[in-house]
Amino acid sequence: MGQKKILVVEDERDINELVSYNLKKQGFITESAFNGAEALRKIQKGKYDLIVLDLMLPEMDGMELCRILRAERAPVPIIMLTARSEEIDRVLGLELGADDYVVKPFSTRELMARVKAVLRRAAAGAEGGIGKILKTGDLEIDGEKFLVKKKGKPVTLSAMEFKLLNYLAERPGKVFSRDFLLDALWGNDSFVEPRTVDVHIRRLREKIEDDASNPVYILTKRAVGYYFSEEAPR
């Protein structure tokens, strides 16, 4: 992970410097931005392996920046920093496309652990394909090229979204609980909550279904879990 490049987006200079310093100690390359507009310009011009993004920023807040990046289909992992600990804020951040969150005040040790965990998951997702192409209905999943197409057009997924979709599609009809999917795909990462699976499923449906509220590919078995339909349109 030593050559990974991380953008730290935090308007409080002392926190930005503290986070950057500790990331550099871990061997990462870092750049800093102190408001949302500056961060967006840097992201559009450069390539980053991860973004540490404060929620409350001048000019453009972290939620809006995250929304823009995901609307532009930028797959870079995002860890949100927030002083607000209410569940609705955490869930909203995940629904907008954040991969994880850290509530202020936080320990630098915890943040470093979360950074490494998100990068591990991204790498595992990128390597998650087994080389075969799965086709069903207007959906095509290419495990070797890490590519999903919907009606012949590419669909941009995060590494974990691809890994989750590929895992379910390879096992059509089999129902998996949230806890099982957490163990199978996120591993022993103690920072991930079961609700994270729901958020990833919702994001996948928004990207691959014609109507996310009436899915035909990724279905729910009430009170049990999720599964990829054996009867998806051919």
Residue pairs with C-beta under 8 A, 6 or more apart in sequence:
1 26
1 27
1 28
1 116
1 119
2 27
2 28
3 27
3 29
4 28
4 29
4 49
4 50
4 119
5 28
5 29
5 30
5 31
5 46
5 47
5 48
5 49
6 23
6 28
6 29
6 30
6 31
6 48
6 49
6 50
6 51
6 52
6 115
7 30
7 31
7 32
7 33
7 39
7 42
7 43
7 46
7 48
7 50
7 51
7 52
8 16
8 19
8 20
8 23
8 30
8 31
8 32
8 33
8 52
9 32
9 33
9 34
9 36
9 39
9 51
9 52
9 53
9 54
9 57
9 62
9 65
10 16
10 19
10 32
10 34
10 52
10 54
10 57
10 81
11 34
11 35
11 54
11 56
11 57
11 58
12 54
13 34
15 54
15 81
16 32
16 34
17 32
18 108
19 52
19 108
19 111
20 30
20 32
22 108
22 111
22 112
23 30
23 52
23 112
23 115
24 30
26 112
26 115
26 116
28 115
31 42
31 46
31 48
33 39
33 42
34 58
35 57
35 58
35 59
35 60
36 57
36 58
36 59
36 60
36 61
36 62
36 64
36 65
37 59
37 60
38 59
39 51
39 53
39 57
39 60
39 65
40 60
40 65
40 68
40 69
43 51
43 69
43 74
43 76
48 76
49 76
49 77
49 119
49 122
50 76
50 77
50 78
50 79
50 115
50 118
50 119
50 122
51 69
51 76
51 77
51 78
51 79
52 79
52 81
52 111
52 115
53 62
53 65
53 66
53 78
53 79
53 80
53 81
53 98
54 62
54 80
54 81
54 82
55 61
55 62
55 63
55 80
55 81
55 82
55 83
55 84
55 89
55 93
56 62
56 82
56 83
57 65
62 80
62 81
62 82
62 93
63 92
63 93
63 96
66 78
66 80
66 93
66 96
66 97
66 98
67 96
67 97
69 76
69 78
69 97
70 96
70 97
73 156
75 156
75 157
75 158
75 159
77 99
77 118
77 119
77 121
77 122
77 158
77 159
78 97
78 98
78 99
78 100
79 98
79 99
79 100
79 101
79 102
79 111
79 114
79 115
79 118
80 93
80 98
80 100
80 101
80 102
81 101
81 102
81 104
81 106
82 89
82 90
82 93
82 101
82 102
82 103
82 104
83 103
83 104
84 103
85 103
90 101
90 103
91 195
91 199
93 101
94 101
94 195
94 196
94 199
95 199
95 202
95 203
97 158
97 203
99 118
99 121
99 122
99 158
99 160
100 114
100 117
100 118
100 191
100 192
102 110
102 111
102 114
113 191
114 191
117 189
117 191
117 192
120 187
120 189
121 159
121 160
121 186
121 187
121 189
122 158
122 159
122 160
123 159
124 159
124 163
124 187
125 158
125 159
125 160
125 161
125 162
125 163
126 146
126 159
126 162
128 143
128 146
128 159
128 162
128 163
128 166
128 167
129 142
129 143
129 144
129 145
129 146
129 162
129 166
130 143
130 170
131 143
131 144
132 143
132 144
133 140
133 141
133 142
133 143
133 144
134 140
134 141
134 143
134 166
134 169
134 170
135 141
136 169
136 172
136 217
136 232
136 233
136 234
137 216
137 217
137 232
137 233
137 234
138 150
138 151
138 152
138 233
139 148
139 149
139 150
139 208
139 217
139 232
140 147
140 148
140 149
140 150
141 147
141 148
141 165
141 166
141 169
142 148
142 149
143 166
146 162
147 154
148 154
148 155
148 157
148 162
148 165
148 208
149 155
150 207
150 208
155 207
155 208
156 207
157 165
157 204
157 207
160 185
160 186
160 200
161 200
161 203
161 204
161 207
163 185
164 181
164 185
164 197
164 200
164 201
164 204
165 204
165 208
165 218
167 181
167 184
167 185
168 176
168 218
168 226
168 227
168 228
169 217
169 228
171 227
171 228
172 227
172 228
172 229
172 230
172 232
173 227
173 228
173 229
173 230
174 227
175 221
175 224
175 225
175 226
175 227
176 184
176 225
176 226
176 227
177 224
177 225
178 194
178 197
178 198
178 225
178 226
179 194
180 225
181 197
181 225
181 226
182 192
182 194
182 196
182 197
186 192
186 196
197 226
201 218
201 226
202 212
204 218
205 212
205 215
205 217
205 218
206 212
208 217
208 218
209 215
209 216
209 217
209 218
210 216
216 229
216 232
216 233
217 228
217 229
217 232
218 226
218 227
218 228
218 229
219 226
219 227
219 228
219 229
220 226
221 227
